[in-house]
Amino acid sequence: MSIVKSGSATYKPLGKEGKGSISTETGALANQPYGFNTRFKEGKGTNPEELIGAAHASCFTMALSFALSEAGYDDGELNTTAKISLDKNDDGYEISQSALTLDASVEGISEDEFANIAQEAKDNCPVSQLLDTKITLEFTLNE
């Protein structure tokens, strides 16, 4: 059985002068603006890279939370940022990296055990598996 979620986008007119909007089926985003300025300059709205970053950060954080709970750790807090790099290449642009930065507090865990569980969550969360790019993870484990 597949779980299917959807998002939608519109864009008009075509090219740099165009403006678009994106929406999600849940309504978390409803006609959120995006366009050339929000992607390549400063502008009000969103862009694909920050949406991918939010998706990756949330997927990884949830996977790590579940893995820590399965390992017997139930008291803690995880805060993750994913920075998505969009680089110019000969053919246009490519997403070259997702850099995850995690600030964590997990009562009673050793740094080595935490590092192993976090690495596994990074490698195996569904969004990490979807992304065909370099994925890095840096973390701080607070006592």
Backbone as ProteinMPNN parsed JSONL, in Angstrom:
{"seq_chain_A": "MSIVKSGSATYKPLGKEGKGSISTETGALANQPYGFNTRFKEGKGTNPEELIGAAHASCFTMALSFALSEAGYDDGELNTTAKISLDKNDDGYEISQSALTLDASVEGISEDEFANIAQEAKDNCPVSQLLDTKITLEFTLNE", "coords_chain_A": {"N_chain_A": [[0.833, -1.175, 0.0], [0.635, 2.147, -0.908], [1.408, 5.367, 0.348], [0.216, 8.372, -0.667], [0.957, 11.667, -1.279], [0.385, 15.094, -2.201], [1.471, 17.977, -4.048], [1.091, 21.119, -5.696], [1.711, 23.327, -8.491], [1.665, 26.493, -10.134], [2.499, 28.72, -12.864], [2.908, 31.785, -14.454], [3.207, 34.785, -16.522], [5.437, 33.109, -18.835], [8.987, 32.586, -18.231], [11.514, 34.846, -16.754], [9.983, 36.98, -15.886], [7.678, 35.882, -15.017], [5.345, 34.716, -12.535], [4.617, 32.54, -9.862], [2.682, 30.111, -8.007], [2.463, 27.89, -5.243], [0.918, 25.024, -3.778], [-0.176, 22.793, -1.192], [-1.706, 19.605, -0.603], [-2.674, 19.38, 1.995], [-3.095, 21.945, 2.749], [-1.227, 23.326, 4.16], [0.52, 24.888, 2.761], [-0.795, 27.347, 0.791], [-1.38, 28.597, -2.212], [1.148, 29.829, -2.141], [3.498, 32.273, -2.995], [6.015, 32.097, -5.596], [8.957, 32.516, -7.631], [11.273, 33.907, -10.057], [12.655, 35.937, -8.588], [12.36, 35.073, -5.903], [13.832, 32.807, -5.947], [16.404, 33.302, -7.036], [17.178, 35.8, -6.203], [16.455, 38.324, -3.759], [13.308, 38.075, -2.465], [9.801, 38.165, -1.677], [8.27, 35.241, -0.713], [8.582, 31.773, -1.664], [10.799, 29.038, -2.596], [11.99, 26.26, -4.599], [14.301, 25.091, -3.401], [14.345, 25.81, -0.646], [12.05, 24.537, 0.134], [12.678, 21.861, -0.361], [14.73, 21.68, 1.516], [13.262, 22.018, 3.921], [11.656, 19.746, 3.756], [13.62, 17.727, 3.813], [14.898, 18.201, 6.296], [12.746, 17.779, 8.068], [12.001, 15.111, 7.529], [14.376, 13.643, 8.116], [14.677, 14.354, 10.84], [12.361, 13.279, 11.998], [12.755, 10.55, 11.403], [15.081, 10.077, 12.9], [14.129, 10.631, 15.467], [12.242, 8.539, 15.797], [13.987, 6.329, 15.629], [15.653, 6.76, 17.846], [13.781, 6.515, 19.889], [13.039, 3.82, 19.533], [15.424, 2.713, 20.338], [15.271, 3.048, 23.003], [15.321, 5.591, 24.079], [13.538, 8.249, 25.239], [13.352, 10.828, 26.13], [14.036, 13.951, 25.061], [15.181, 16.428, 22.641], [15.186, 17.492, 19.282], [16.629, 19.499, 16.827], [16.815, 20.496, 13.589], [18.461, 21.801, 10.723], [18.417, 22.04, 7.234], [20.518, 22.828, 4.696], [20.305, 23.602, 1.413], [22.194, 23.392, -1.46], [22.357, 25.161, -4.438], [23.846, 25.103, -7.44], [25.504, 26.629, -10.213], [26.039, 25.112, -13.338], [27.409, 23.726, -16.417], [25.119, 23.048, -17.857], [23.074, 24.494, -16.753], [21.596, 24.624, -13.769], [22.231, 22.824, -10.7], [21.295, 20.854, -7.886], [23.551, 20.446, -5.479], [24.133, 19.63, -2.914], [22.893, 18.635, 0.278], [23.088, 19.881, 3.347], [22.905, 18.831, 6.494], [22.351, 20.101, 9.695], [22.361, 19.496, 13.034], [21.062, 20.031, 16.24], [21.0, 18.565, 19.257], [19.441, 17.149, 22.139], [19.526, 14.48, 24.169], [18.613, 12.544, 26.697], [20.822, 10.574, 28.575], [22.239, 9.225, 26.543], [25.194, 8.066, 24.861], [27.764, 9.8, 23.045], [28.884, 8.342, 20.912], [26.956, 6.291, 20.434], [24.786, 7.884, 19.774], [25.787, 9.132, 17.442], [25.967, 6.954, 15.687], [23.252, 6.148, 15.448], [22.167, 8.507, 14.405], [23.542, 8.737, 11.961], [22.568, 6.5, 10.602], [19.865, 7.197, 10.425], [20.098, 9.451, 8.786], [21.049, 8.277, 6.417], [18.929, 6.607, 5.731], [16.394, 7.846, 5.796], [13.391, 8.536, 3.979], [13.487, 10.877, 2.308], [16.23, 11.418, 2.119], [16.945, 9.159, 0.67], [15.667, 9.712, -1.693], [16.969, 11.981, -2.701], [19.449, 12.678, -5.027], [22.204, 13.445, -4.407], [25.013, 14.908, -2.658], [25.009, 14.347, 0.801], [25.437, 15.708, 3.915], [26.136, 15.55, 7.458], [26.262, 17.291, 10.406], [26.518, 17.445, 13.896], [25.546, 18.583, 17.157], [25.626, 17.377, 20.343], [23.988, 17.976, 23.145], [24.299, 18.035, 26.711]], "CA_chain_A": [[0.0, 0.0, 0.0], [1.383, 3.392, -0.995], [0.874, 6.622, 0.876], [0.422, 9.359, -1.722], [0.735, 13.069, -0.892], [0.582, 15.886, -3.414], [1.661, 19.416, -4.094], [0.83, 21.622, -7.042], [2.336, 24.605, -8.812], [1.299, 27.223, -11.355], [3.489, 29.738, -13.219], [2.559, 32.537, -15.658], [3.586, 34.258, -17.829], [6.667, 32.32, -18.866], [10.27, 33.269, -18.112], [11.89, 35.54, -15.525], [8.937, 37.911, -15.469], [6.538, 35.12, -14.519], [5.114, 34.519, -11.104], [3.952, 31.275, -9.632], [2.221, 29.813, -6.659], [2.46, 26.471, -4.907], [-0.028, 24.621, -2.74], [-0.118, 21.396, -0.771], [-3.042, 19.046, -0.398], [-3.119, 19.603, 3.37], [-3.356, 23.36, 2.953], [-0.133, 23.957, 4.892], [0.877, 25.954, 1.817], [-1.935, 27.621, -0.077], [-1.049, 29.669, -3.151], [2.37, 30.503, -1.688], [4.171, 32.77, -4.196], [7.407, 31.814, -5.921], [9.343, 33.007, -8.949], [12.7, 34.167, -10.266], [13.223, 36.718, -7.488], [12.422, 34.31, -4.651], [14.8, 31.729, -6.1], [17.754, 33.755, -7.375], [17.427, 37.106, -5.585], [15.66, 38.497, -2.543], [11.913, 38.345, -2.783], [8.839, 37.574, -0.751], [7.747, 33.985, -1.229], [9.385, 30.585, -1.405], [11.522, 28.5, -3.747], [12.116, 24.807, -4.468], [15.399, 24.659, -2.541], [13.978, 25.875, 0.765], [11.036, 23.51, 0.363], [13.426, 20.603, -0.249], [15.399, 21.747, 2.815], [12.274, 21.75, 4.974], [11.259, 18.342, 3.637], [14.712, 16.868, 4.257], [15.082, 18.385, 7.734], [11.652, 17.157, 8.812], [12.063, 13.665, 7.34], [15.51, 13.154, 8.894], [14.423, 14.544, 12.268], [11.364, 12.297, 12.403], [13.398, 9.234, 11.361], [15.984, 10.004, 14.043], [13.291, 10.556, 16.658], [11.708, 7.178, 15.888], [15.099, 5.41, 15.89], [16.067, 6.953, 19.237], [12.729, 5.927, 20.723], [13.187, 2.364, 19.43], [16.622, 2.341, 21.095], [14.985, 3.213, 24.424], [15.469, 6.983, 24.514], [12.261, 8.926, 25.037], [13.417, 12.198, 26.606], [14.997, 14.733, 24.294], [14.723, 17.399, 21.658], [15.998, 17.523, 18.063], [16.416, 20.678, 15.98], [17.619, 20.277, 12.389], [18.413, 22.69, 9.57], [19.006, 21.486, 6.006], [20.891, 23.866, 3.735], [20.344, 23.032, 0.074], [23.075, 24.173, -2.345], [22.01, 25.229, -5.855], [25.063, 25.559, -8.107], [25.501, 26.783, -11.669], [26.937, 24.229, -14.084], [27.368, 23.976, -17.858], [23.777, 22.829, -18.381], [22.103, 25.3, -16.025], [21.788, 24.553, -12.328], [22.061, 21.523, -10.073], [21.36, 20.796, -6.435], [24.796, 19.709, -5.264], [24.325, 19.156, -1.547], [22.01, 18.943, 1.4], [23.913, 19.869, 4.552], [22.088, 18.764, 7.695], [22.97, 20.525, 10.946], [21.466, 19.035, 14.088], [21.319, 20.349, 17.63], [20.213, 17.528, 19.923], [19.531, 16.827, 23.569], [18.927, 13.164, 24.402], [19.048, 12.155, 28.037], [21.386, 9.259, 28.841], [22.877, 8.568, 25.4], [26.594, 8.404, 24.62], [27.973, 10.45, 21.752], [29.103, 7.307, 19.894], [25.686, 5.66, 20.091], [23.986, 8.889, 19.076], [26.351, 9.31, 16.104], [25.584, 5.794, 14.866], [21.818, 6.212, 15.171], [21.942, 9.676, 13.535], [24.048, 8.405, 10.623], [21.615, 5.565, 9.997], [18.663, 7.974, 10.08], [20.461, 10.279, 7.624], [21.172, 7.434, 5.226], [17.743, 5.819, 5.429], [15.103, 8.531, 5.738], [12.929, 8.501, 2.584], [13.93, 12.022, 1.506], [17.644, 11.18, 1.806], [17.002, 8.159, -0.389], [15.191, 10.35, -2.918], [17.919, 12.982, -3.195], [20.638, 12.167, -5.721], [23.18, 14.49, -4.158], [25.824, 14.735, -1.456], [24.307, 14.676, 2.037], [26.343, 15.741, 5.058], [25.497, 15.706, 8.756], [27.038, 17.752, 11.549], [25.611, 17.544, 15.033], [25.971, 18.921, 18.507], [24.848, 16.651, 21.331], [24.027, 18.704, 24.408], [24.052, 17.208, 27.898]], "C_chain_A": [[0.883, 1.246, 0.0], [0.646, 4.513, -0.292], [1.202, 7.672, -0.174], [0.048, 10.739, -1.187], [1.001, 13.92, -2.121], [0.808, 17.353, -3.113], [1.407, 19.852, -5.516], [1.476, 22.987, -7.228], [1.743, 25.173, -10.093], [2.367, 28.26, -11.612], [3.04, 30.435, -14.493], [2.929, 33.993, -15.487], [4.933, 33.563, -17.743], [7.898, 33.198, -18.673], [10.458, 33.994, -16.791], [10.813, 36.477, -15.002], [7.73, 37.193, -14.871], [6.488, 35.059, -13.004], [4.363, 33.208, -10.946], [3.399, 31.187, -8.237], [2.224, 28.302, -6.485], [1.461, 26.231, -3.79], [0.209, 23.163, -2.398], [-1.524, 20.908, -0.481], [-3.565, 19.282, 1.011], [-3.509, 21.045, 3.638], [-2.277, 24.055, 3.768], [0.476, 25.087, 4.066], [-0.317, 26.131, 0.896], [-1.613, 28.842, -0.926], [0.131, 30.511, -2.673], [3.147, 30.97, -2.91], [5.609, 32.273, -4.334], [7.68, 32.348, -7.323], [10.838, 33.241, -9.003], [13.308, 34.882, -9.068], [13.334, 35.913, -6.196], [13.432, 33.173, -4.73], [16.221, 32.241, -6.262], [18.122, 35.106, -6.778], [16.689, 37.139, -4.264], [14.241, 38.816, -2.964], [11.014, 37.658, -1.793], [8.225, 36.347, -1.406], [8.697, 32.86, -0.923], [10.137, 30.177, -2.662], [11.711, 26.997, -3.536], [13.19, 24.364, -3.477], [15.024, 24.733, -1.06], [12.891, 24.858, 1.097], [11.678, 22.129, 0.483], [14.143, 20.552, 1.101], [14.452, 21.437, 3.96], [11.851, 20.288, 4.95], [12.358, 17.426, 4.174], [14.909, 16.972, 5.768], [13.987, 17.663, 8.516], [11.683, 15.632, 8.7], [13.184, 13.057, 8.192], [15.218, 13.225, 10.39], [13.4, 13.536, 12.781], [11.964, 10.889, 12.418], [14.327, 9.045, 12.562], [15.199, 9.875, 15.344], [12.746, 9.14, 16.866], [12.811, 6.182, 16.236], [15.588, 5.533, 17.334], [15.046, 6.344, 20.193], [12.81, 4.396, 20.714], [14.394, 1.86, 20.212], [16.442, 2.571, 22.595], [15.124, 4.618, 24.96], [14.191, 7.744, 24.188], [12.281, 10.389, 25.464], [14.471, 12.95, 25.812], [14.332, 15.715, 23.367], [15.715, 17.417, 20.504], [15.63, 18.756, 17.255], [17.372, 20.59, 14.795], [17.386, 21.384, 11.37], [19.043, 21.952, 8.401], [19.267, 22.643, 5.055], [21.111, 23.2, 2.382], [21.172, 23.953, -0.818], [22.623, 24.033, -3.788], [23.192, 25.859, -6.564], [24.874, 25.629, -9.61], [26.47, 25.776, -12.255], [26.77, 24.518, -15.57], [25.964, 23.88, -18.44], [22.71, 23.674, -17.705], [22.427, 25.286, -14.544], [21.612, 23.12, -11.845], [22.057, 21.695, -8.562], [22.519, 19.877, -6.101], [24.947, 19.148, -3.864], [23.133, 19.508, -0.681], [22.856, 18.779, 2.651], [23.002, 19.945, 5.772], [22.913, 19.202, 8.901], [21.959, 20.27, 12.051], [21.967, 19.489, 15.442], [20.405, 19.431, 18.432], [20.479, 17.485, 21.419], [18.791, 15.51, 23.754], [19.488, 12.652, 25.719], [19.577, 10.721, 28.063], [22.103, 8.582, 27.693], [24.346, 8.989, 25.292], [26.725, 9.036, 23.243], [28.171, 9.423, 20.639], [27.805, 6.646, 19.469], [24.806, 6.639, 19.317], [24.476, 9.059, 17.638], [25.944, 8.168, 15.178], [24.108, 5.841, 14.486], [21.517, 7.365, 14.206], [22.404, 9.391, 12.11], [23.092, 7.479, 9.892], [20.327, 6.287, 9.584], [18.926, 8.853, 8.856], [20.467, 9.447, 6.35], [19.844, 6.826, 4.789], [16.421, 6.558, 5.444], [14.686, 8.627, 4.263], [13.394, 9.684, 1.73], [15.414, 11.902, 1.18], [17.776, 10.19, 0.656], [16.557, 8.738, -1.725], [16.24, 11.269, -3.539], [19.15, 12.319, -3.804], [21.724, 13.235, -5.622], [23.982, 14.148, -2.909], [25.002, 15.175, -0.246], [25.316, 14.606, 3.174], [25.523, 15.933, 6.336], [26.531, 16.164, 9.769], [26.065, 17.855, 12.703], [26.335, 17.994, 16.277], [25.042, 18.165, 19.441], [25.049, 17.346, 22.671], [23.709, 17.761, 25.563], [22.826, 17.659, 28.628]], "O_chain_A": [[1.783, 1.37, 0.831], [-0.582, 4.595, -0.333], [2.369, 7.837, -0.532], [-1.064, 10.939, -0.698], [1.764, 13.514, -2.997], [0.397, 17.882, -2.08], [1.496, 19.047, -6.443], [1.752, 23.703, -6.266], [1.372, 24.439, -11.008], [3.078, 28.653, -10.687], [2.811, 29.777, -15.508], [2.968, 34.439, -14.34], [5.502, 33.452, -16.656], [7.858, 34.403, -18.921], [9.698, 33.806, -15.841], [10.744, 36.737, -13.801], [6.857, 37.831, -14.282], [7.47, 35.321, -12.31], [3.569, 32.824, -11.805], [3.614, 32.063, -7.399], [2.02, 27.542, -7.433], [1.194, 27.109, -2.97], [0.727, 22.396, -3.21], [-2.417, 21.691, -0.157], [-4.776, 19.375, 1.208], [-4.173, 21.341, 4.631], [-2.39, 25.25, 4.045], [0.894, 26.111, 4.606], [-0.791, 25.169, 0.291], [-1.578, 29.97, -0.433], [0.121, 31.737, -2.781], [3.437, 30.159, -3.79], [6.315, 32.058, -3.349], [6.758, 32.599, -8.099], [11.578, 32.827, -8.11], [14.365, 34.48, -8.58], [14.313, 36.062, -5.466], [13.843, 32.633, -3.704], [17.15, 31.675, -5.686], [19.283, 35.509, -6.848], [16.339, 36.094, -3.715], [14.014, 39.742, -3.743], [11.407, 36.688, -1.145], [7.719, 36.417, -2.526], [9.531, 32.971, -0.024], [10.114, 30.886, -3.669], [11.602, 26.515, -2.409], [13.01, 23.363, -2.783], [15.345, 23.822, -0.297], [12.824, 24.372, 2.226], [11.276, 21.323, 1.321], [14.165, 19.51, 1.756], [14.797, 20.681, 4.869], [11.703, 19.662, 6.0], [12.079, 16.469, 4.896], [15.069, 15.957, 6.446], [14.271, 17.006, 9.517], [11.417, 14.938, 9.681], [12.967, 12.076, 8.902], [15.479, 12.271, 11.123], [13.554, 12.999, 13.878], [11.709, 10.119, 13.344], [14.353, 7.974, 13.167], [15.568, 9.094, 16.221], [12.786, 8.609, 17.976], [12.597, 5.284, 17.051], [15.901, 4.528, 17.972], [15.415, 5.729, 21.192], [12.667, 3.755, 21.755], [14.401, 0.726, 20.692], [17.36, 2.316, 23.374], [15.053, 4.827, 26.171], [13.806, 7.873, 23.026], [11.33, 11.122, 25.191], [15.657, 12.628, 25.88], [13.108, 15.827, 23.306], [16.927, 17.365, 20.712], [14.451, 19.025, 17.026], [18.591, 20.606, 14.971], [16.26, 21.843, 11.179], [20.083, 21.311, 8.554], [18.342, 23.353, 4.658], [21.987, 22.349, 2.227], [20.889, 25.147, -0.92], [22.517, 22.921, -4.306], [23.513, 27.022, -6.321], [24.181, 24.805, -10.206], [27.579, 25.597, -11.75], [26.064, 25.455, -15.943], [25.652, 24.562, -19.417], [21.537, 23.572, -18.065], [23.421, 25.872, -14.114], [20.94, 22.31, -12.483], [22.732, 22.574, -8.024], [22.484, 18.683, -6.396], [25.793, 18.283, -3.634], [22.465, 20.524, -0.875], [23.289, 17.675, 2.978], [22.403, 20.984, 6.051], [24.033, 18.732, 9.103], [20.835, 20.769, 12.004], [23.149, 19.351, 15.757], [19.182, 19.502, 18.308], [21.586, 17.75, 21.889], [17.584, 15.427, 23.527], [20.679, 12.365, 25.837], [18.899, 9.783, 27.642], [22.545, 7.444, 27.852], [24.695, 10.129, 25.596], [25.88, 8.822, 22.375], [27.674, 9.619, 19.53], [27.568, 6.458, 18.276], [24.166, 6.272, 18.332], [23.666, 9.122, 16.713], [25.614, 8.396, 14.014], [23.755, 5.601, 13.331], [20.705, 7.213, 13.293], [21.726, 9.767, 11.154], [22.838, 7.653, 8.7], [19.772, 6.017, 8.519], [18.063, 8.98, 7.988], [19.945, 9.876, 5.321], [19.65, 6.557, 3.604], [15.395, 5.954, 5.131], [15.541, 8.783, 3.392], [13.667, 9.508, 0.542], [15.824, 12.249, 0.072], [18.617, 10.362, -0.227], [17.021, 8.298, -2.777], [16.38, 11.325, -4.761], [19.806, 11.497, -3.164], [22.11, 13.845, -6.619], [23.656, 13.201, -2.193], [24.378, 16.236, -0.261], [25.969, 13.582, 3.377], [24.387, 16.407, 6.305], [27.552, 15.506, 9.969], [24.928, 18.295, 12.531], [27.544, 17.819, 16.433], [23.821, 18.291, 19.35], [26.134, 17.308, 23.252], [22.945, 16.808, 25.409], [22.468, 17.076, 29.652]]}, "name": "protein", "num_of_chains": 1, "seq": "MSIVKSGSATYKPLGKEGKGSISTETGALANQPYGFNTRFKEGKGTNPEELIGAAHASCFTMALSFALSEAGYDDGELNTTAKISLDKNDDGYEISQSALTLDASVEGISEDEFANIAQEAKDNCPVSQLLDTKITLEFTLNE"}
